Amino acid sequence: MAEIIAISLFVAGLLICVISGANILFALAFGLITFTCYALYKKHSVKEILGMMKEGIAAYKNILIIFMFIGMLTAVWRCAGTIPYIIYNAVGFIDPRFMVLSSFLLCSLMSVLTGTSFGTAGTMGVICMMISRSLGINPILAGGAILAGAFFGDRCSPMSTSAMLVCALTDTEIYKNISNMIKTSIIPLVLTCIIYGLAGIGASGQADVKETVALFAEHFDLSTITALPALLIVILLIARVKVKWAMFSSVIIASVIAVHIQGVGFSELLKIIVFGFKSSNIELAALLNGGGLVSMIRVSLIITISATYSGIFKHTPLLQGIKSIVQKWADILTPFGTVAVVSVFMSMISCNQTLATTLTHQTTKELIPDKYEMAVALENTSIVIAPLIPWSIAGAVPLSTIGAPISGMAAAVYLYLIPICCWIAAIAKKRMKKAK
């Protein structure tokens, strides 16, 4: 009974935050208090509970360090001209007849390079949406393609915070996870490209983005050297250098370019690294502002509080009732199908990708003993399902950023195909085993 009360109170707190529009951190803090009281009720001492929290946070230590590097990287890539260079040159490859497909592919490229769905939506996504509108493309379709592309890299980029989260949860190695994710994404990717390619045929009109991309040329030196930070990190990641060292190297090179090529003062550079890039030009600010260590505070707090949950869940029977129900589902839905269903529920109540993934893992980790199989199951469920929940910030924020309707989630084809194709594969595998 105590377990039901604790979980019900937590869910109620989340729902109140969603309905009222309050910061999700308030709900998470309330959840921490609720679960702490539950642990006290179960006769655990304050010292033991603090130890549980510490144990949970310790497992996320590396991911919090990488978050710091991501904040620095996304800031210096802006002031060094790296992101402007990529956007300035990428839009030249857009064919109006395949604008929907181009939006998906360009946003996929940007999200792989930066590892951020929100950052992708705020840069490449804004431009792709602007071009789509000028061509008369349905904003629902365009918004869905951009959202899908933004989460393409959020799912499998070595610099993605969600990919790092999954590694921390499952104690797995990022490059092996990416290899597994690539294998499971081939069919969904091909199908997505075909669907978006067919959907965009017949688009007409003239897309004039010269004035927009000219902003980058006016404010930055867009010589080829500005692409070096992105090229360097790609090379280092291919060479399987540790992600944090690859990021650190890219930050150093981008900082040198910002100072010596873009003319950014050293004190100004430090300010940008901490607080993010901020342009005095209103139009440029709308496209490029962001990044910095401060930008990672909120997500780091979400991760830290969620980490304390995992420690408490591990040492108390709080989730045992749910786990027993989930185990029964696995016999019917397959383990992967059960993870997918649970991730839908967790995404609906948590309203953000991080907590949804953490709760899904805590609830279903016994279903898939192999940690790498579990990691790819999380990547193919909660990571891509969270942005499909209308009231979740995972999908609502990117769509709002690009000015697309919330119904654009319905056109985010790739995000649907990933779990559907994997579930079909899991069912087929189960039937083959039975046949043998």
C-alpha positions in Angstrom: 0.0 0.0 0.0 2.8 2.4 0.9 4.3 1.8 -2.6 1.1 2.7 -4.3 0.7 5.9 -2.2 4.3 7.0 -2.9 4.1 6.5 -6.7 0.6 8.1 -6.8 1.8 11.2 -5.0 4.8 11.4 -7.4 2.5 11.1 -10.5 0.1 13.6 -9.0 2.9 16.1 -8.5 4.1 15.6 -12.1 0.5 16.1 -13.4 0.1 19.3 -11.4 3.3 20.7 -12.9 2.2 19.8 -16.4 -1.3 21.4 -16.0 0.0 24.5 -14.2 3.0 24.9 -16.5 5.3 24.9 -13.5 9.0 23.9 -13.8 9.4 20.1 -13.9 12.1 20.5 -11.3 9.5 21.2 -8.6 7.8 17.9 -9.3 11.2 16.1 -9.2 12.0 17.7 -5.9 8.6 16.7 -4.6 9.3 13.2 -5.8 12.6 13.0 -4.0 10.9 14.1 -0.7 8.1 11.5 -1.3 10.6 8.6 -2.0 12.7 9.7 1.0 9.7 9.5 3.3 8.9 6.1 1.8 12.4 4.9 2.6 12.1 6.2 6.2 8.8 4.4 6.5 10.6 1.2 5.5 13.0 1.7 8.5 16.0 2.9 6.5 18.1 5.5 8.5 18.8 9.0 7.1 22.4 7.9 6.7 21.4 4.9 4.7 19.1 7.0 2.5 21.8 9.6 1.8 24.1 6.7 0.9 21.5 5.4 -1.6 21.3 8.9 -3.2 25.1 9.2 -3.3 25.4 5.8 -4.9 22.8 6.8 -7.6 24.6 10.1 -8.3 28.0 8.4 -8.5 26.8 6.3 -11.4 26.1 9.5 -13.4 29.4 11.3 -12.6 30.9 10.9 -16.1 27.7 12.1 -17.8 27.6 15.3 -15.7 31.2 16.0 -16.7 30.3 15.5 -20.4 27.3 17.8 -20.0 29.8 20.5 -19.0 31.8 19.9 -22.2 28.6 19.9 -24.3 27.7 23.3 -22.9 31.1 24.7 -23.7 31.2 23.1 -27.2 27.8 24.4 -28.3 28.8 27.9 -27.2 32.3 28.1 -28.9 31.0 26.4 -32.1 28.7 29.4 -32.4 31.2 32.2 -31.8 33.9 30.4 -33.8 31.6 30.4 -36.8 31.4 26.6 -37.0 27.6 26.3 -36.8 27.1 29.3 -39.1 29.5 27.7 -41.7 27.6 24.4 -41.6 24.3 26.1 -42.1 25.5 28.6 -44.7 26.9 25.8 -46.9 24.2 23.2 -46.2 21.2 25.2 -47.4 22.8 25.4 -50.9 22.1 21.7 -51.3 18.3 22.1 -50.8 16.2 21.1 -53.8 12.6 22.5 -53.5 11.2 19.3 -54.9 12.6 17.3 -52.0 12.4 20.0 -49.3 10.7 17.7 -46.7 13.4 15.0 -47.2 16.1 17.7 -47.2 14.8 19.1 -43.9 15.0 15.7 -42.3 18.5 15.0 -43.6 20.0 18.4 -42.8 18.5 18.4 -39.3 19.8 14.8 -38.9 23.3 15.9 -39.9 23.2 18.9 -37.5 22.0 16.8 -34.6 24.7 14.2 -35.1 27.4 16.9 -35.1 26.0 18.8 -32.1 24.2 16.0 -30.2 21.3 18.3 -29.3 17.7 18.2 -30.6 16.9 21.6 -29.1 20.0 23.2 -30.6 19.3 21.7 -34.0 15.7 22.9 -34.0 16.9 26.4 -33.1 19.4 26.6 -35.9 19.0 24.4 -38.9 15.4 23.7 -38.0 14.4 27.3 -38.1 15.9 27.8 -41.5 14.3 24.6 -42.9 10.9 25.7 -41.6 11.3 29.1 -43.2 12.1 27.6 -46.6 9.3 25.1 -46.3 6.7 27.8 -45.6 8.0 29.8 -48.7 7.4 26.7 -50.8 3.9 26.2 -49.5 4.7 22.9 -47.8 2.2 21.8 -45.1 3.7 23.0 -41.7 2.6 19.8 -40.1 4.7 17.7 -42.5 7.7 20.1 -42.4 7.6 20.2 -38.6 7.5 16.4 -38.4 10.5 16.0 -40.7 12.5 18.6 -38.7 11.5 17.0 -35.3 12.5 13.6 -36.6 15.8 14.8 -37.9 16.5 16.7 -34.6 16.1 13.4 -32.7 18.0 11.3 -35.2 21.3 12.6 -33.7 19.8 13.0 -30.2 19.4 9.2 -30.3 22.8 8.1 -31.8 25.3 11.0 -31.6 28.4 10.4 -29.4 27.8 13.9 -28.1 24.1 13.4 -27.2 23.1 13.8 -23.6 20.5 11.1 -24.0 23.0 8.6 -25.4 25.3 9.4 -22.5 22.4 8.9 -20.1 21.7 5.4 -21.5 25.3 4.5 -21.2 25.3 5.6 -17.6 22.1 3.7 -16.8 23.2 0.5 -18.5 27.0 0.7 -17.8 27.7 0.3 -21.5 30.3 1.8 -23.9 29.0 4.6 -26.2 30.6 3.3 -29.5 29.2 -0.2 -29.2 25.8 1.3 -28.5 26.0 3.5 -31.6 27.0 0.5 -33.7 23.9 -1.4 -32.4 21.7 1.6 -33.0 22.9 2.0 -36.6 22.0 -1.7 -37.3 18.5 -1.2 -35.9 17.9 2.1 -37.7 18.7 1.1 -41.3 15.3 0.0 -42.3 13.4 2.8 -40.5 15.8 5.3 -42.1 15.3 4.0 -45.6 11.5 3.9 -45.2 11.6 7.5 -43.7 13.6 8.8 -46.7 11.2 7.2 -49.1 8.1 8.6 -47.3 9.5 12.1 -47.0 10.8 12.0 -50.6 7.4 11.1 -51.9 5.7 13.6 -49.6 7.6 16.6 -50.9 7.2 16.0 -54.6 5.1 18.7 -56.2 6.3 21.5 -54.0 6.5 24.8 -55.9 7.6 28.3 -55.2 10.9 30.1 -54.7 12.8 29.7 -51.5 14.8 32.8 -50.9 16.9 32.5 -47.8 19.8 34.7 -49.1 19.0 37.4 -46.6 19.0 35.0 -43.8 22.2 33.1 -44.6 23.8 36.5 -45.5 23.5 37.3 -41.8 26.1 34.7 -41.1 28.5 36.1 -43.8 28.1 39.6 -42.4 28.9 38.7 -38.8 31.4 35.8 -39.3 34.5 34.9 -41.3 33.1 31.8 -43.0 36.4 30.5 -44.3 36.9 26.7 -44.4 39.0 26.7 -41.3 35.9 27.5 -39.2 34.7 23.9 -40.0 37.8 22.5 -38.4 36.3 22.0 -34.9 33.4 19.9 -36.4 35.8 18.0 -38.6 38.2 17.3 -35.7 35.5 15.9 -33.5 34.3 13.6 -36.3 37.8 12.3 -36.9 38.5 11.8 -33.2 35.1 10.0 -32.6 35.8 7.8 -35.6 39.1 7.0 -34.1 37.2 6.1 -30.9 38.9 8.7 -28.7 37.0 9.1 -25.5 34.1 11.5 -26.0 35.1 14.0 -23.4 38.6 14.3 -24.8 37.3 14.6 -28.3 35.0 17.4 -27.1 37.7 19.1 -25.1 40.0 19.1 -28.2 37.2 20.6 -30.3 36.6 23.3 -27.7 40.3 24.3 -27.7 40.5 24.5 -31.5 37.2 26.4 -31.7 38.4 28.8 -29.0 41.6 29.5 -31.0 39.5 30.2 -34.1 37.1 32.4 -32.2 39.9 34.6 -31.0 42.2 34.7 -34.0 39.7 34.4 -36.9 36.5 35.9 -35.5 38.2 38.5 -33.4 36.5 37.5 -30.1 38.3 38.9 -27.1 39.6 36.4 -24.5 37.5 37.7 -21.7 34.4 37.7 -24.0 35.2 34.1 -25.0 35.2 33.1 -21.3 31.9 34.8 -20.9 30.4 33.0 -23.9 31.7 29.6 -22.6 29.9 30.2 -19.3 26.7 32.1 -20.4 26.4 31.1 -24.0 26.6 33.0 -27.3 24.5 36.1 -27.4 24.3 38.4 -30.4 23.2 42.0 -30.3 21.6 41.5 -33.8 18.0 40.5 -33.2 17.7 38.4 -36.4 21.0 36.6 -35.7 20.1 36.1 -32.1 16.9 34.3 -33.1 19.0 31.8 -35.1 22.2 31.4 -33.1 21.9 32.4 -29.4 22.5 29.6 -26.9 24.9 27.1 -25.5 27.2 27.7 -22.6 27.7 26.0 -19.2 24.6 27.7 -17.8 22.4 26.1 -20.5 23.3 22.7 -19.0 22.3 23.5 -15.4 18.7 22.5 -15.8 19.3 19.2 -17.5 22.1 18.5 -15.0 19.7 19.0 -12.1 17.1 16.8 -13.7 19.8 14.1 -14.2 21.1 14.5 -10.6 17.6 14.3 -9.0 16.7 11.3 -11.2 19.9 9.7 -10.2 18.9 9.8 -6.5 15.7 8.0 -7.4 17.6 5.2 -9.0 19.6 4.7 -5.7 16.4 4.6 -3.6 14.6 2.3 -6.1 17.6 -0.1 -6.0 17.6 -0.6 -2.2 13.8 -0.5 -1.5 10.9 -2.5 -2.8 9.2 0.6 -4.2 8.9 -0.7 -7.8 8.5 -4.4 -7.1 4.7 -4.3 -7.7 5.1 -2.6 -11.0 8.0 -5.0 -12.0 5.9 -8.1 -11.3 3.2 -6.7 -13.6 5.7 -5.8 -16.3 7.2 -9.3 -16.1 3.7 -10.8 -17.0 3.5 -8.4 -20.0 6.8 -9.5 -21.3 5.4 -13.0 -21.9 2.7 -11.6 -24.2 4.3 -8.4 -25.7 8.0 -9.7 -25.8 10.6 -7.9 -23.6 11.2 -5.2 -26.2 7.4 -4.6 -26.6 7.0 -4.3 -22.9 9.9 -1.8 -22.7 8.1 0.2 -25.5 4.7 0.2 -23.7 6.3 1.1 -20.3 8.3 4.0 -22.0 5.0 5.4 -23.4 3.5 5.5 -19.9 6.7 6.9 -18.3 6.9 9.6 -21.0 3.3 10.6 -20.4 3.7 11.0 -16.7 7.3 12.4 -16.6 6.9 14.9 -19.4 10.6 14.8 -20.2 13.0 12.4 -21.9 15.5 12.1 -19.1 13.2 11.0 -16.3 11.1 8.8 -18.7 14.3 6.9 -19.7 15.4 6.5 -16.1 12.1 5.2 -14.9 11.7 2.9 -17.9 15.1 1.4 -17.2 14.4 1.0 -13.5 11.1 -0.8 -14.2 12.2 -3.1 -17.0 15.9 -3.8 -16.7 15.3 -7.4 -15.4 13.5 -8.2 -18.7 16.6 -7.9 -20.8 19.7 -9.3 -19.0 22.1 -8.3 -21.7 23.1 -4.7 -20.9 23.9 -3.8 -24.5 20.6 -5.2 -25.7 18.9 -3.2 -22.9 20.7 -0.1 -24.0 19.6 -0.3 -27.6 16.0 -1.1 -26.3 16.0 2.2 -24.4 17.3 4.1 -27.3 14.7 2.6 -29.6 11.8 3.3 -27.2 11.9 6.0 -24.5 14.5 8.2 -26.3 12.3 8.5 -29.5 8.9 8.1 -27.9 9.3 11.0 -25.4 9.2 13.7 -28.2 5.9 12.2 -29.5 4.0 13.0 -26.3 2.2 16.4 -26.9 2.7 17.7 -23.4 6.3 16.6 -23.1 9.0 19.3 -23.4 11.0 16.8 -25.6 8.9 17.4 -28.6 6.9 20.5 -27.7 9.9 22.8 -27.3 11.6 22.0 -30.7 8.2 22.4 -32.5 7.5 25.7 -30.7 11.1 26.9 -31.6 10.6 26.4 -35.3 7.0 27.7 -35.3 5.4 24.4 -36.2 2.0 23.1 -34.8 2.1 20.5 -32.1 0.4 18.2 -34.6 3.7 18.0 -36.4 4.5 15.1 -34.0 2.2 13.0 -36.1 4.5 13.5 -39.1 7.7 12.6 -37.3 7.8 9.3 -39.3 11.3 8.2 -38.2 10.4 8.3 -34.5 7.5 6.0 -35.0 9.2 3.6 -37.4 12.2 2.9 -35.0 10.1 1.2 -32.2 7.6 -0.3 -34.7 10.3 -2.0 -36.8 12.2 -3.2 -33.7 9.0 -4.6 -32.2 8.1 -6.5 -35.4 11.7 -7.9 -35.4 11.3 -8.9 -31.7 8.0 -10.7 -32.5 9.5 -12.5 -35.5 12.5 -13.6 -33.4 10.2 -14.9 -30.7 8.1 -16.9 -33.2 11.3 -18.3 -34.8 12.4 -19.6 -31.4 9.1 -21.2 -30.8 9.2 -22.9 -34.2 12.5 -24.4 -33.4 
